[in-house]
Amino acid sequence: MKLMLASDIHGSAFYCSELIKRFEIEKPQKLVLLGDILYHGPRNALPKEYNPKAVAEMLNSISESIICVRGNCDSEVDSMVLDFPVQSDTAALFFDGRTIYCTHGHIYSKQNPLPMHPGDIMASGHTHVPMFSTEKGITFINPGSVSIPKEESLHGYIIIEDGTAVWKDMSGQSYMEKRLTV
């Protein structure tokens, strides 16, 4: 099985289109969106081609493949235009014998994790900075941001397959790879 993890689209039609292209090329079973889908937020500049309505339409076209958690910029009104659930703060995925806890990162994070066991993975966004860390047997990953990367990081996403997480930029080039050891 193959998962694609992405976060922080923030209403950018340009980068959402790029993400959909990568989704079609990568062919994962699920696209896991880690929040901040439509709205850019008060602390961010408008992303390239800001158009939340177009982003909703693009994502709705693949809604059956999306698992999504709520980000700090997502609201109840977003549920009215999206054809997939977007209001849950967390999702638990059972993937290749592991549990992947998905959250945006503004409530639960590496500093305030969900109750987890060694071997579990917590995937979050929010910081707009790619990250990999293992502490006490728990792995923390962050794909960075699709549209507004910070700290000189790249626009990107993560592919998880065969026990490995691969960070890729929006052209599909790998720039970091980590084994998700148990």
Buried (B, 14 or more C-beta within 10 A) or exposed (E): EBBBBBBBBBBBBBBBBBBBEBBEEBEBEBBBBBBBBBBBBEEBEEBBBBBBEBBBBBBBEBBEBBBBBBBBBBBEEBBEBBBBBBEEBBBEBEBBEBBBBBBBBBBBBBEEBBEBEEBBBBBBBBBBBBBBEBEEEBBBBBBBBBBBBEEEBBBBBBBBBEEEBBBBBBEBEEEBEBEBEE
